């Protein structure tokens, strides 16, 4: 059994609006992959304890939307947990694990 050596926490908000009876989502092009689009999210910084505040900070940093520009939908949160295993190519044995927790919130804009 491999020891967990890395735990990453991130938070984001799926921002949407209804315009002309169609739903539009705020998606941003990732800087690390040219064709990868995602909702705004980012790492929980050291000392941050509230995932919603982290998500709001990330939305503002990445899109310019301030918390007063959208409304968080109460009762919707989703936590995505992903475990990555790194294997040594020579022995084919698991070397370590990385855990990623992504906290998601939903909001609407006018």
MIKE-306506 format. One record per atom (N, C-alpha, C, CB): residue in one letter; atom name; x, y, z. Coordinates in Angstrom, 1 decimal. Glycine has a CB too. Example, Ala and Ser with C-alpha at 12.3 -4.5 7.8 and 13.67 -1.06 7.14 Angstrom:
2
rec type: a&atom: N&u: 13.2&v: -5.7&w: 7.8
rec type: a&atom: CA&u: 12.3&v: -4.5&w: 7.8
rec type: a&atom: C&u: 13.2&v: -3.3&w: 7.8
rec type: a&atom: CB&u: 11.3&v: -4.5&w: 9.0
rec type: s&atom: N&u: 12.8&v: -2.2&w: 7.1
rec type: s&atom: CA&u: 13.7&v: -1.1&w: 7.1
rec type: s&atom: C&u: 12.9&v: 0.0&w: 7.9
rec type: s&atom: CB&u: 14.1&v: -0.6&w: 5.7
//
This chain:
110
rec type: x&atom: N&u: 0.8&v: -1.2&w: 0.0
rec type: x&atom: CA&u: 0.0&v: 0.0&w: 0.0
rec type: x&atom: C&u: 0.9&v: 1.2&w: 0.0
rec type: x&atom: CB&u: -1.0&v: 0.0&w: 1.2
rec type: x&atom: N&u: 0.6&v: 2.1&w: -0.9
rec type: x&atom: CA&u: 1.4&v: 3.4&w: -1.0
rec type: x&atom: C&u: 0.9&v: 4.4&w: 0.0
rec type: x&atom: CB&u: 1.3&v: 3.9&w: -2.4
rec type: x&atom: N&u: 1.8&v: 5.2&w: 0.5
rec type: x&atom: CA&u: 1.5&v: 6.3&w: 1.4
rec type: x&atom: C&u: 1.0&v: 7.5&w: 0.6
rec type: x&atom: CB&u: 2.7&v: 6.7&w: 2.3
rec type: x&atom: N&u: 0.0&v: 8.2&w: 1.1
rec type: x&atom: CA&u: -0.5&v: 9.4&w: 0.5
rec type: x&atom: C&u: 0.6&v: 10.5&w: 0.8
rec type: x&atom: CB&u: -1.9&v: 9.8&w: 1.1
rec type: x&atom: N&u: 1.1&v: 11.0&w: -0.3
rec type: x&atom: CA&u: 2.1&v: 12.0&w: -0.1
rec type: x&atom: C&u: 1.6&v: 13.4&w: -0.5
rec type: x&atom: CB&u: 3.4&v: 11.7&w: -0.9
rec type: x&atom: N&u: 0.5&v: 13.5&w: -1.2
rec type: x&atom: CA&u: 0.1&v: 14.8&w: -1.7
rec type: x&atom: C&u: -1.5&v: 14.8&w: -1.7
rec type: x&atom: CB&u: 0.6&v: 15.0&w: -3.2
rec type: x&atom: N&u: -2.0&v: 15.9&w: -1.0
rec type: x&atom: CA&u: -3.4&v: 16.1&w: -1.0
rec type: x&atom: C&u: -3.7&v: 17.5&w: -1.5
rec type: x&atom: CB&u: -4.0&v: 15.9&w: 0.4
rec type: x&atom: N&u: -4.5&v: 17.6&w: -2.5
rec type: x&atom: CA&u: -4.8&v: 18.9&w: -3.2
rec type: x&atom: C&u: -6.2&v: 19.3&w: -3.0
rec type: x&atom: CB&u: -4.4&v: 18.9&w: -4.7
rec type: x&atom: N&u: -6.5&v: 20.5&w: -2.6
rec type: x&atom: CA&u: -7.9&v: 21.0&w: -2.4
rec type: x&atom: C&u: -8.1&v: 22.1&w: -3.4
rec type: x&atom: CB&u: -8.2&v: 21.4&w: -1.0
rec type: x&atom: N&u: -9.2&v: 22.1&w: -4.1
rec type: x&atom: CA&u: -9.6&v: 23.1&w: -5.0
rec type: x&atom: C&u: -11.1&v: 23.4&w: -4.9
rec type: x&atom: CB&u: -9.3&v: 22.7&w: -6.5
rec type: x&atom: N&u: -11.5&v: 24.6&w: -5.3
rec type: x&atom: CA&u: -12.9&v: 25.0&w: -5.3
rec type: x&atom: C&u: -13.2&v: 25.9&w: -6.5
rec type: x&atom: CB&u: -13.2&v: 25.8&w: -3.9
rec type: x&atom: N&u: -14.5&v: 25.7&w: -6.9
rec type: x&atom: CA&u: -14.9&v: 26.5&w: -8.1
rec type: x&atom: C&u: -16.4&v: 26.7&w: -8.1
rec type: x&atom: CB&u: -14.5&v: 25.8&w: -9.4
rec type: x&atom: N&u: -16.9&v: 27.5&w: -9.0
rec type: x&atom: CA&u: -18.3&v: 27.8&w: -9.2
rec type: x&atom: C&u: -18.7&v: 27.6&w: -10.6
rec type: x&atom: CB&u: -18.7&v: 29.2&w: -8.7
rec type: x&atom: N&u: -19.8&v: 26.8&w: -10.8
rec type: x&atom: CA&u: -20.4&v: 26.7&w: -12.2
rec type: x&atom: C&u: -21.4&v: 27.8&w: -12.3
rec type: x&atom: CB&u: -21.0&v: 25.3&w: -12.4
rec type: x&atom: N&u: -21.0&v: 28.8&w: -13.1
rec type: x&atom: CA&u: -21.8&v: 30.0&w: -13.2
rec type: x&atom: C&u: -22.6&v: 29.9&w: -14.5
rec type: x&atom: CB&u: -21.0&v: 31.3&w: -13.3
rec type: x&atom: N&u: -24.0&v: 30.1&w: -14.4
rec type: x&atom: CA&u: -24.8&v: 30.0&w: -15.6
rec type: x&atom: C&u: -25.8&v: 31.2&w: -15.6
rec type: x&atom: CB&u: -25.5&v: 28.7&w: -15.7
rec type: x&atom: N&u: -26.4&v: 31.4&w: -16.8
rec type: x&atom: CA&u: -27.5&v: 32.3&w: -16.9
rec type: x&atom: C&u: -28.5&v: 31.8&w: -18.0
rec type: x&atom: CB&u: -27.0&v: 33.7&w: -17.3
rec type: x&atom: N&u: -29.7&v: 32.2&w: -17.9
rec type: x&atom: CA&u: -30.7&v: 31.9&w: -18.9
rec type: x&atom: C&u: -30.9&v: 33.1&w: -19.8
rec type: x&atom: CB&u: -32.0&v: 31.4&w: -18.3
rec type: x&atom: N&u: -30.7&v: 33.0&w: -21.1
rec type: x&atom: CA&u: -30.8&v: 34.1&w: -22.0
rec type: x&atom: C&u: -31.5&v: 33.6&w: -23.2
rec type: x&atom: CB&u: -29.4&v: 34.7&w: -22.4
rec type: x&atom: N&u: -32.7&v: 34.3&w: -23.5
rec type: x&atom: CA&u: -33.5&v: 33.8&w: -24.7
rec type: x&atom: C&u: -33.9&v: 32.4&w: -24.6
rec type: x&atom: CB&u: -32.8&v: 34.1&w: -26.0
rec type: x&atom: N&u: -34.2&v: 31.9&w: -23.4
rec type: x&atom: CA&u: -34.7&v: 30.6&w: -23.1
rec type: x&atom: C&u: -33.6&v: 29.5&w: -23.3
rec type: x&atom: CB&u: -35.9&v: 30.2&w: -24.0
rec type: x&atom: N&u: -32.3&v: 29.9&w: -23.3
rec type: x&atom: CA&u: -31.2&v: 29.0&w: -23.4
rec type: x&atom: C&u: -30.3&v: 29.2&w: -22.3
rec type: x&atom: CB&u: -30.5&v: 29.2&w: -24.8
rec type: x&atom: N&u: -29.7&v: 28.1&w: -21.8
rec type: x&atom: CA&u: -28.8&v: 28.2&w: -20.7
rec type: x&atom: C&u: -27.4&v: 28.4&w: -21.2
rec type: x&atom: CB&u: -28.8&v: 26.9&w: -19.8
rec type: x&atom: N&u: -26.7&v: 29.4&w: -20.7
rec type: x&atom: CA&u: -25.3&v: 29.7&w: -21.0
rec type: x&atom: C&u: -24.4&v: 29.5&w: -19.8
rec type: x&atom: CB&u: -25.1&v: 31.1&w: -21.6
rec type: x&atom: N&u: -23.2&v: 28.9&w: -20.0
rec type: x&atom: CA&u: -22.3&v: 28.6&w: -18.9
rec type: x&atom: C&u: -21.1&v: 29.5&w: -19.1
rec type: x&atom: CB&u: -22.0&v: 27.1&w: -18.8
rec type: x&atom: N&u: -20.5&v: 29.9&w: -18.0
rec type: x&atom: CA&u: -19.2&v: 30.6&w: -18.0
rec type: x&atom: C&u: -18.1&v: 29.5&w: -18.0
rec type: x&atom: CB&u: -19.0&v: 31.5&w: -16.8
rec type: x&atom: N&u: -17.4&v: 29.4&w: -19.1
rec type: x&atom: CA&u: -16.3&v: 28.5&w: -19.2
rec type: x&atom: C&u: -15.0&v: 29.3&w: -19.6
rec type: x&atom: CB&u: -16.6&v: 27.4&w: -20.3
rec type: x&atom: N&u: -13.9&v: 28.9&w: -19.1
rec type: x&atom: CA&u: -12.7&v: 29.6&w: -19.4
rec type: x&atom: C&u: -11.7&v: 28.6&w: -20.0
rec type: x&atom: CB&u: -12.1&v: 30.2&w: -18.0
rec type: x&atom: N&u: -10.9&v: 29.1&w: -20.9
rec type: x&atom: CA&u: -9.9&v: 28.2&w: -21.6
rec type: x&atom: C&u: -8.7&v: 28.1&w: -20.6
rec type: x&atom: CB&u: -9.5&v: 28.8&w: -22.9
rec type: x&atom: N&u: -8.4&v: 26.8&w: -20.4
rec type: x&atom: CA&u: -7.2&v: 26.5&w: -19.5
rec type: x&atom: C&u: -5.9&v: 27.0&w: -20.1
rec type: x&atom: CB&u: -7.2&v: 25.0&w: -19.1
rec type: x&atom: N&u: -5.0&v: 27.5&w: -19.3
rec type: x&atom: CA&u: -3.8&v: 28.0&w: -19.8
rec type: x&atom: C&u: -2.8&v: 26.9&w: -20.1
rec type: x&atom: CB&u: -3.1&v: 28.9&w: -18.7
rec type: x&atom: N&u: -3.0&v: 25.7&w: -19.5
rec type: x&atom: CA&u: -2.1&v: 24.6&w: -19.7
rec type: x&atom: C&u: -2.4&v: 23.7&w: -20.8
rec type: x&atom: CB&u: -2.0&v: 23.8&w: -18.4
rec type: x&atom: N&u: -3.7&v: 23.7&w: -21.3
rec type: x&atom: CA&u: -4.1&v: 22.9&w: -22.5
rec type: x&atom: C&u: -4.9&v: 23.8&w: -23.4
rec type: x&atom: CB&u: -4.9&v: 21.7&w: -22.0
rec type: x&atom: N&u: -4.5&v: 23.9&w: -24.6
rec type: x&atom: CA&u: -5.1&v: 24.8&w: -25.6
rec type: x&atom: C&u: -6.6&v: 24.5&w: -25.8
rec type: x&atom: CB&u: -4.4&v: 24.7&w: -26.8
rec type: x&atom: N&u: -7.0&v: 23.3&w: -25.8
rec type: x&atom: CA&u: -8.4&v: 23.0&w: -26.1
rec type: x&atom: C&u: -9.2&v: 22.5&w: -24.9
rec type: x&atom: CB&u: -8.5&v: 21.9&w: -27.2
rec type: x&atom: N&u: -8.8&v: 22.9&w: -23.7
rec type: x&atom: CA&u: -9.4&v: 22.5&w: -22.5
rec type: x&atom: C&u: -10.2&v: 23.7&w: -21.9
rec type: x&atom: CB&u: -8.4&v: 21.9&w: -21.5
rec type: x&atom: N&u: -11.5&v: 23.5&w: -21.7
rec type: x&atom: CA&u: -12.3&v: 24.6&w: -21.2
rec type: x&atom: C&u: -12.9&v: 24.1&w: -19.9
rec type: x&atom: CB&u: -13.5&v: 25.0&w: -22.2
rec type: x&atom: N&u: -13.0&v: 25.0&w: -18.9
rec type: x&atom: CA&u: -13.5&v: 24.6&w: -17.6
rec type: x&atom: C&u: -14.1&v: 25.8&w: -16.9
rec type: x&atom: CB&u: -12.3&v: 24.1&w: -16.7
rec type: x&atom: N&u: -15.0&v: 25.4&w: -15.9
rec type: x&atom: CA&u: -15.5&v: 26.5&w: -15.1
rec type: x&atom: C&u: -14.4&v: 27.0&w: -14.2
rec type: x&atom: CB&u: -16.7&v: 25.9&w: -14.2
rec type: x&atom: N&u: -14.5&v: 28.3&w: -13.7
rec type: x&atom: CA&u: -13.5&v: 28.9&w: -12.9
rec type: x&atom: C&u: -13.3&v: 28.1&w: -11.6
rec type: x&atom: CB&u: -13.8&v: 30.3&w: -12.6
rec type: x&atom: N&u: -12.1&v: 27.7&w: -11.3
rec type: x&atom: CA&u: -11.8&v: 27.1&w: -10.0
rec type: x&atom: C&u: -10.3&v: 27.2&w: -9.8
rec type: x&atom: CB&u: -12.3&v: 25.6&w: -10.0
rec type: x&atom: N&u: -9.9&v: 27.0&w: -8.6
rec type: x&atom: CA&u: -8.5&v: 27.0&w: -8.3
rec type: x&atom: C&u: -8.2&v: 26.4&w: -6.9
rec type: x&atom: CB&u: -8.0&v: 28.4&w: -8.3
rec type: x&atom: N&u: -6.9&v: 26.4&w: -6.6
rec type: x&atom: CA&u: -6.4&v: 25.8&w: -5.4
rec type: x&atom: C&u: -6.9&v: 26.6&w: -4.1
rec type: x&atom: CB&u: -4.9&v: 25.6&w: -5.4
rec type: x&atom: N&u: -7.2&v: 25.8&w: -3.1
rec type: x&atom: CA&u: -7.4&v: 26.4&w: -1.8
rec type: x&atom: C&u: -6.1&v: 26.8&w: -1.2
rec type: x&atom: CB&u: -8.2&v: 25.4&w: -0.8
rec type: x&atom: N&u: -5.9&v: 28.1&w: -1.0
rec type: x&atom: CA&u: -4.6&v: 28.6&w: -0.5
rec type: x&atom: C&u: -4.4&v: 28.2&w: 1.0
rec type: x&atom: CB&u: -4.5&v: 30.1&w: -0.7
rec type: x&atom: N&u: -3.1&v: 28.1&w: 1.4
rec type: x&atom: CA&u: -2.8&v: 27.9&w: 2.8
rec type: x&atom: C&u: -3.5&v: 28.9&w: 3.7
rec type: x&atom: CB&u: -1.3&v: 27.9&w: 3.1
rec type: x&atom: N&u: -4.2&v: 28.4&w: 4.7
rec type: x&atom: CA&u: -4.9&v: 29.3&w: 5.7
rec type: x&atom: C&u: -6.4&v: 29.5&w: 5.3
rec type: x&atom: CB&u: -4.2&v: 30.6&w: 5.7
rec type: x&atom: N&u: -6.8&v: 29.2&w: 4.1
rec type: x&atom: CA&u: -8.2&v: 29.3&w: 3.7
rec type: x&atom: C&u: -8.9&v: 28.1&w: 4.2
rec type: x&atom: CB&u: -8.3&v: 29.4&w: 2.2
rec type: x&atom: N&u: -10.0&v: 28.3&w: 4.9
rec type: x&atom: CA&u: -10.8&v: 27.2&w: 5.5
rec type: x&atom: C&u: -12.2&v: 27.1&w: 4.9
rec type: x&atom: CB&u: -10.9&v: 27.4&w: 7.0
rec type: x&atom: N&u: -12.7&v: 28.1&w: 4.2
rec type: x&atom: CA&u: -14.0&v: 28.2&w: 3.6
rec type: x&atom: C&u: -13.9&v: 28.0&w: 2.1
rec type: x&atom: CB&u: -14.8&v: 29.5&w: 4.0
rec type: x&atom: N&u: -14.4&v: 26.8&w: 1.6
rec type: x&atom: CA&u: -14.3&v: 26.5&w: 0.2
rec type: x&atom: C&u: -15.1&v: 27.5&w: -0.7
rec type: x&atom: CB&u: -14.7&v: 25.1&w: -0.1
rec type: x&atom: N&u: -16.2&v: 28.0&w: -0.2
rec type: x&atom: CA&u: -17.0&v: 28.9&w: -0.9
rec type: x&atom: C&u: -16.3&v: 30.2&w: -1.1
rec type: x&atom: CB&u: -18.4&v: 29.2&w: -0.2
rec type: x&atom: N&u: -15.6&v: 30.7&w: -0.1
rec type: x&atom: CA&u: -14.8&v: 32.0&w: -0.2
rec type: x&atom: C&u: -13.7&v: 31.8&w: -1.2
rec type: x&atom: CB&u: -14.3&v: 32.4&w: 1.1
rec type: x&atom: N&u: -13.1&v: 30.6&w: -1.2
rec type: x&atom: CA&u: -12.0&v: 30.3&w: -2.2
rec type: x&atom: C&u: -12.6&v: 30.3&w: -3.6
rec type: x&atom: CB&u: -11.4&v: 28.9&w: -1.9
rec type: x&atom: N&u: -13.7&v: 29.7&w: -3.8
rec type: x&atom: CA&u: -14.4&v: 29.6&w: -5.1
rec type: x&atom: C&u: -14.7&v: 31.0&w: -5.6
rec type: x&atom: CB&u: -15.6&v: 28.7&w: -5.1
rec type: x&atom: N&u: -15.2&v: 31.8&w: -4.7
rec type: x&atom: CA&u: -15.6&v: 33.2&w: -5.1
rec type: x&atom: C&u: -14.3&v: 34.0&w: -5.5
rec type: x&atom: CB&u: -16.3&v: 33.9&w: -4.0
rec type: x&atom: N&u: -13.2&v: 33.8&w: -4.7
rec type: x&atom: CA&u: -12.0&v: 34.5&w: -5.0
rec type: x&atom: C&u: -11.5&v: 34.1&w: -6.4
rec type: x&atom: CB&u: -10.9&v: 34.2&w: -3.9
rec type: x&atom: N&u: -11.6&v: 32.8&w: -6.7
rec type: x&atom: CA&u: -11.1&v: 32.2&w: -8.0
rec type: x&atom: C&u: -11.9&v: 32.8&w: -9.1
rec type: x&atom: CB&u: -11.1&v: 30.7&w: -8.0
rec type: x&atom: N&u: -13.2&v: 32.8&w: -8.9
rec type: x&atom: CA&u: -14.1&v: 33.4&w: -10.0
rec type: x&atom: C&u: -13.7&v: 34.8&w: -10.3
rec type: x&atom: CB&u: -15.6&v: 33.3&w: -9.6
rec type: x&atom: N&u: -13.5&v: 35.6&w: -9.3
rec type: x&atom: CA&u: -13.2&v: 37.0&w: -9.5
rec type: x&atom: C&u: -11.8&v: 37.1&w: -10.1
rec type: x&atom: CB&u: -13.2&v: 37.8&w: -8.1
rec type: x&atom: N&u: -10.8&v: 36.4&w: -9.7
rec type: x&atom: CA&u: -9.5&v: 36.4&w: -10.3
rec type: x&atom: C&u: -9.5&v: 36.0&w: -11.8
rec type: x&atom: CB&u: -8.5&v: 35.5&w: -9.5
rec type: x&atom: N&u: -10.3&v: 35.0&w: -12.1
rec type: x&atom: CA&u: -10.2&v: 34.4&w: -13.4
rec type: x&atom: C&u: -11.2&v: 35.1&w: -14.4
rec type: x&atom: CB&u: -10.4&v: 33.0&w: -13.4
rec type: x&atom: N&u: -12.3&v: 35.6&w: -13.9
rec type: x&atom: CA&u: -13.3&v: 36.1&w: -14.9
rec type: x&atom: C&u: -13.6&v: 37.6&w: -14.6
rec type: x&atom: CB&u: -14.5&v: 35.3&w: -14.7
rec type: x&atom: N&u: -13.3&v: 38.1&w: -13.5
rec type: x&atom: CA&u: -13.7&v: 39.5&w: -13.1
rec type: x&atom: C&u: -15.1&v: 39.6&w: -12.5
rec type: x&atom: CB&u: -13.7&v: 40.3&w: -14.4
rec type: x&atom: N&u: -15.8&v: 38.5&w: -12.4
rec type: x&atom: CA&u: -17.1&v: 38.5&w: -11.8
rec type: x&atom: C&u: -17.0&v: 38.6&w: -10.3
rec type: x&atom: CB&u: -18.0&v: 37.3&w: -12.1
rec type: x&atom: N&u: -17.6&v: 39.6&w: -9.6
rec type: x&atom: CA&u: -17.6&v: 39.7&w: -8.2
rec type: x&atom: C&u: -18.7&v: 38.9&w: -7.5
rec type: x&atom: CB&u: -17.6&v: 41.2&w: -7.7
rec type: x&atom: N&u: -18.6&v: 38.6&w: -6.3
rec type: x&atom: CA&u: -19.7&v: 37.8&w: -5.7
rec type: x&atom: C&u: -21.1&v: 38.5&w: -5.8
rec type: x&atom: CB&u: -19.4&v: 37.6&w: -4.2
rec type: x&atom: N&u: -21.1&v: 39.8&w: -5.8
rec type: x&atom: CA&u: -22.4&v: 40.5&w: -6.0
rec type: x&atom: C&u: -23.0&v: 40.4&w: -7.4
rec type: x&atom: CB&u: -22.3&v: 42.0&w: -5.6
rec type: x&atom: N&u: -22.2&v: 39.9&w: -8.4
rec type: x&atom: CA&u: -22.6&v: 39.8&w: -9.7
rec type: x&atom: C&u: -23.4&v: 38.5&w: -10.0
rec type: x&atom: CB&u: -21.4&v: 39.8&w: -10.7
rec type: x&atom: N&u: -23.4&v: 37.6&w: -9.0
rec type: x&atom: CA&u: -24.1&v: 36.3&w: -9.2
rec type: x&atom: C&u: -24.7&v: 35.9&w: -7.9
rec type: x&atom: CB&u: -23.1&v: 35.2&w: -9.8
rec type: x&atom: N&u: -25.6&v: 34.9&w: -7.9
rec type: x&atom: CA&u: -26.2&v: 34.4&w: -6.7
rec type: x&atom: C&u: -25.9&v: 32.9&w: -6.6
rec type: x&atom: CB&u: -27.8&v: 34.6&w: -6.8
rec type: x&atom: N&u: -25.4&v: 32.5&w: -5.4
rec type: x&atom: CA&u: -25.1&v: 31.1&w: -5.1
rec type: x&atom: C&u: -26.5&v: 30.4&w: -4.9
rec type: x&atom: CB&u: -24.2&v: 31.0&w: -3.9
rec type: x&atom: N&u: -26.7&v: 29.3&w: -5.5
rec type: x&atom: CA&u: -27.9&v: 28.5&w: -5.4
rec type: x&atom: C&u: -27.8&v: 27.7&w: -4.1
rec type: x&atom: CB&u: -28.2&v: 27.7&w: -6.6
rec type: x&atom: N&u: -28.6&v: 28.0&w: -3.1
rec type: x&atom: CA&u: -28.5&v: 27.2&w: -1.9
rec type: x&atom: C&u: -28.8&v: 25.8&w: -2.1
rec type: x&atom: CB&u: -29.5&v: 27.8&w: -0.8
rec type: x&atom: N&u: -28.2&v: 24.9&w: -1.3
rec type: x&atom: CA&u: -28.4&v: 23.5&w: -1.4
rec type: x&atom: C&u: -27.7&v: 22.7&w: -2.4
rec type: x&atom: CB&u: -29.9&v: 23.3&w: -1.6
rec type: x&atom: N&u: -27.0&v: 23.4&w: -3.3
rec type: x&atom: CA&u: -26.2&v: 22.7&w: -4.3
rec type: x&atom: C&u: -24.7&v: 22.8&w: -4.0
rec type: x&atom: CB&u: -26.5&v: 23.2&w: -5.7
rec type: x&atom: N&u: -24.1&v: 21.7&w: -3.6
rec type: x&atom: CA&u: -22.7&v: 21.6&w: -3.5
rec type: x&atom: C&u: -22.3&v: 20.2&w: -4.0
rec type: x&atom: CB&u: -22.1&v: 21.9&w: -2.1
rec type: x&atom: N&u: -21.1&v: 20.1&w: -4.6
rec type: x&atom: CA&u: -20.7&v: 18.8&w: -5.1
rec type: x&atom: C&u: -19.2&v: 18.7&w: -4.8
rec type: x&atom: CB&u: -21.0&v: 18.6&w: -6.6
rec type: x&atom: N&u: -18.8&v: 17.6&w: -4.2
rec type: x&atom: CA&u: -17.4&v: 17.3&w: -3.9
rec type: x&atom: C&u: -16.9&v: 16.2&w: -4.8
rec type: x&atom: CB&u: -17.1&v: 17.1&w: -2.4
rec type: x&atom: N&u: -15.9&v: 16.5&w: -5.6
rec type: x&atom: CA&u: -15.3&v: 15.5&w: -6.5
rec type: x&atom: C&u: -14.0&v: 15.0&w: -5.9
rec type: x&atom: CB&u: -15.1&v: 16.0&w: -8.0
rec type: x&atom: N&u: -13.9&v: 13.7&w: -5.6
rec type: x&atom: CA&u: -12.6&v: 13.2&w: -5.1
rec type: x&atom: C&u: -12.0&v: 12.3&w: -6.1
rec type: x&atom: CB&u: -12.9&v: 12.4&w: -3.7
rec type: x&atom: N&u: -10.7&v: 12.6&w: -6.4
rec type: x&atom: CA&u: -10.0&v: 11.8&w: -7.4
rec type: x&atom: C&u: -8.7&v: 11.3&w: -6.8
rec type: x&atom: CB&u: -9.7&v: 12.6&w: -8.7
rec type: x&atom: N&u: -8.4&v: 10.1&w: -6.9
rec type: x&atom: CA&u: -7.1&v: 9.5&w: -6.4
rec type: x&atom: C&u: -6.3&v: 9.1&w: -7.7
rec type: x&atom: CB&u: -7.4&v: 8.3&w: -5.5
rec type: x&atom: N&u: -5.0&v: 9.7&w: -7.7
rec type: x&atom: CA&u: -4.1&v: 9.3&w: -8.7
rec type: x&atom: C&u: -3.0&v: 8.4&w: -8.2
rec type: x&atom: CB&u: -3.5&v: 10.6&w: -9.3
rec type: x&atom: N&u: -2.7&v: 7.4&w: -8.9
rec type: x&atom: CA&u: -1.6&v: 6.5&w: -8.5
rec type: x&atom: C&u: -0.4&v: 6.7&w: -9.5
rec type: x&atom: CB&u: -2.1&v: 5.0&w: -8.5
rec type: x&atom: N&u: 0.8&v: 6.7&w: -8.9
rec type: x&atom: CA&u: 1.9&v: 6.8&w: -9.8
rec type: x&atom: C&u: 2.7&v: 5.5&w: -9.6
rec type: x&atom: CB&u: 2.9&v: 8.0&w: -9.4
rec type: x&atom: N&u: 2.9&v: 4.8&w: -10.7
rec type: x&atom: CA&u: 3.6&v: 3.5&w: -10.7
rec type: x&atom: C&u: 5.1&v: 3.7&w: -11.2
rec type: x&atom: CB&u: 2.9&v: 2.5&w: -11.6
rec type: x&atom: N&u: 5.9&v: 2.9&w: -10.6
rec type: x&atom: CA&u: 7.3&v: 2.9&w: -11.0
rec type: x&atom: C&u: 7.3&v: 2.0&w: -12.3
rec type: x&atom: CB&u: 8.3&v: 2.3&w: -9.9
rec type: x&atom: N&u: 7.9&v: 2.5&w: -13.4
rec type: x&atom: CA&u: 7.9&v: 1.8&w: -14.6
rec type: x&atom: C&u: 8.7&v: 0.5&w: -14.6
rec type: x&atom: CB&u: 8.4&v: 2.7&w: -15.7
rec type: x&atom: N&u: 9.7&v: 0.4&w: -13.8
rec type: x&atom: CA&u: 10.5&v: -0.8&w: -13.8
rec type: x&atom: C&u: 9.9&v: -1.9&w: -13.0
rec type: x&atom: CB&u: 11.9&v: -0.5&w: -13.1
rec type: x&atom: N&u: 9.3&v: -1.6&w: -11.8
rec type: x&atom: CA&u: 8.8&v: -2.6&w: -10.9
rec type: x&atom: C&u: 7.3&v: -2.8&w: -11.1
rec type: x&atom: CB&u: 9.1&v: -2.3&w: -9.5
rec type: x&atom: N&u: 6.6&v: -1.9&w: -11.7
rec type: x&atom: CA&u: 5.2&v: -1.9&w: -11.9
rec type: x&atom: C&u: 4.4&v: -1.8&w: -10.6
rec type: x&atom: CB&u: 4.7&v: -3.1&w: -12.7
rec type: x&atom: N&u: 5.1&v: -1.4&w: -9.5
rec type: x&atom: CA&u: 4.5&v: -1.3&w: -8.2
rec type: x&atom: C&u: 4.1&v: 0.2&w: -8.0
rec type: x&atom: CB&u: 5.5&v: -1.8&w: -7.1
rec type: x&atom: N&u: 3.0&v: 0.3&w: -7.3
rec type: x&atom: CA&u: 2.5&v: 1.7&w: -7.0
rec type: x&atom: C&u: 3.5&v: 2.4&w: -6.1
rec type: x&atom: CB&u: 1.1&v: 1.6&w: -6.3
rec type: x&atom: N&u: 3.9&v: 3.6&w: -6.5
rec type: x&atom: CA&u: 4.9&v: 4.3&w: -5.7
rec type: x&atom: C&u: 4.3&v: 5.3&w: -4.7
rec type: x&atom: CB&u: 5.8&v: 5.1&w: -6.7
rec type: x&atom: N&u: 3.3&v: 6.0&w: -5.2
rec type: x&atom: CA&u: 2.6&v: 6.9&w: -4.2
rec type: x&atom: C&u: 1.2&v: 7.3&w: -4.8
rec type: x&atom: CB&u: 3.4&v: 8.2&w: -4.0
rec type: x&atom: N&u: 0.4&v: 7.9&w: -3.9
rec type: x&atom: CA&u: -0.9&v: 8.3&w: -4.3
rec type: x&atom: C&u: -1.0&v: 9.8&w: -4.1
rec type: x&atom: CB&u: -2.0&v: 7.6&w: -3.4
rec type: x&atom: N&u: -1.9&v: 10.4&w: -4.9
rec type: x&atom: CA&u: -2.2&v: 11.8&w: -4.8
rec type: x&atom: C&u: -3.7&v: 11.9&w: -4.8
rec type: x&atom: CB&u: -1.6&v: 12.7&w: -6.0
rec type: x&atom: N&u: -4.2&v: 12.6&w: -3.8
rec type: x&atom: CA&u: -5.7&v: 12.8&w: -3.6
rec type: x&atom: C&u: -6.0&v: 14.3&w: -4.0
rec type: x&atom: CB&u: -6.1&v: 12.5&w: -2.2
rec type: x&atom: N&u: -7.1&v: 14.4&w: -4.8
rec type: x&atom: CA&u: -7.6&v: 15.8&w: -5.1
rec type: x&atom: C&u: -9.0&v: 15.9&w: -4.8
rec type: x&atom: CB&u: -7.4&v: 16.1&w: -6.7
rec type: x&atom: N&u: -9.4&v: 16.9&w: -4.0
rec type: x&atom: CA&u: -10.7&v: 17.2&w: -3.6
rec type: x&atom: C&u: -11.1&v: 18.5&w: -4.2
rec type: x&atom: CB&u: -10.9&v: 17.3&w: -2.0
rec type: x&atom: N&u: -12.1&v: 18.4&w: -5.1
rec type: x&atom: CA&u: -12.6&v: 19.7&w: -5.8
rec type: x&atom: C&u: -14.0&v: 19.9&w: -5.2
rec type: x&atom: CB&u: -12.7&v: 19.5&w: -7.3
rec type: x&atom: N&u: -14.2&v: 21.1&w: -4.7
rec type: x&atom: CA&u: -15.5&v: 21.5&w: -4.1
rec type: x&atom: C&u: -16.2&v: 22.4&w: -5.1
rec type: x&atom: CB&u: -15.4&v: 22.2&w: -2.7
rec type: x&atom: N&u: -17.4&v: 22.1&w: -5.5
rec type: x&atom: CA&u: -18.1&v: 22.9&w: -6.5
rec type: x&atom: C&u: -19.4&v: 23.5&w: -6.0
rec type: x&atom: CB&u: -18.5&v: 22.0&w: -7.7
rec type: x&atom: N&u: -19.7&v: 24.7&w: -6.4
rec type: x&atom: CA&u: -20.9&v: 25.4&w: -6.1
rec type: x&atom: C&u: -21.6&v: 25.8&w: -7.4
rec type: x&atom: CB&u: -20.6&v: 26.7&w: -5.2
rec type: x&atom: N&u: -22.9&v: 26.1&w: -7.3
rec type: x&atom: CA&u: -23.7&v: 26.5&w: -8.5
rec type: x&atom: C&u: -24.2&v: 27.9&w: -8.3
rec type: x&atom: CB&u: -24.8&v: 25.5&w: -8.8
rec type: x&atom: N&u: -24.1&v: 28.8&w: -9.3
rec type: x&atom: CA&u: -24.7&v: 30.1&w: -9.2
rec type: x&atom: C&u: -25.3&v: 30.5&w: -10.5
rec type: x&atom: CB&u: -23.5&v: 31.1&w: -8.8
rec type: x&atom: N&u: -26.2&v: 31.5&w: -10.4
rec type: x&atom: CA&u: -26.8&v: 32.1&w: -11.6
rec type: x&atom: C&u: -26.6&v: 33.6&w: -11.6
rec type: x&atom: CB&u: -28.4&v: 31.8&w: -11.6
rec type: x&atom: N&u: -26.6&v: 34.1&w: -12.9
rec type: x&atom: CA&u: -26.4&v: 35.5&w: -13.1
rec type: x&atom: C&u: -27.6&v: 36.1&w: -13.8
rec type: x&atom: CB&u: -25.1&v: 35.8&w: -13.8
rec type: x&atom: N&u: -27.8&v: 37.4&w: -13.7
rec type: x&atom: CA&u: -28.9&v: 37.9&w: -14.5
rec type: x&atom: C&u: -28.6&v: 38.0&w: -15.9
rec type: x&atom: CB&u: -29.3&v: 39.4&w: -14.0
//
